[in-house]
Amino acid sequence: MAKNRSRRLRKKLHVDEFQELGFAVSWSFAPGTSVEQIDSTVDALIVEVIEPNGLAFEGSGYLQWEGLVCQQKIAHCTDEQRELVRSWLAARNLSDIKVTELFDIWWD
């Protein structure tokens, strides 16, 4: 049964027009990769892919990284954005690259 919720409540619950879709991403650096190389690669990911496309990235790691990518505003990520991140990581010869399907970042 459909629920009749006010706009304020829908926004607070992140449902309907306020739903946000994002995706998880993970990758690995080769053993022995320097901290400087890891930092510069992650910085380049943010500068070249994340920020220009209105995305946000929250993640952490050292040789193995994982994180969440979503829009900087209330919106849905697209399959094209998923592929953009995946192909950028693959072009840097990183290994174990995994990009999930889109999911509701608040409820899944």
TASUL-V426888 format. One record per run of one state. SS is the DSSP state (A for helix, B for strand, O for the rest). FROM is the first residue (numbers start at 1). LEN is the number of residues. Records with the same first field share a line. If there is no record, write none. Layout:
SS: FROM-LEN + FROM-LEN
This chain:
O: 1-6 + 14-2 + 19-2 + 29-6 + 54-1 + 62-2 + 72-4 + 77-2 + 92-3 + 100-3 + 105-4
A: 7-7 + 16-3 + 35-19 + 79-13
B: 21-8 + 55-7 + 64-8 + 76-1 + 95-5 + 103-2
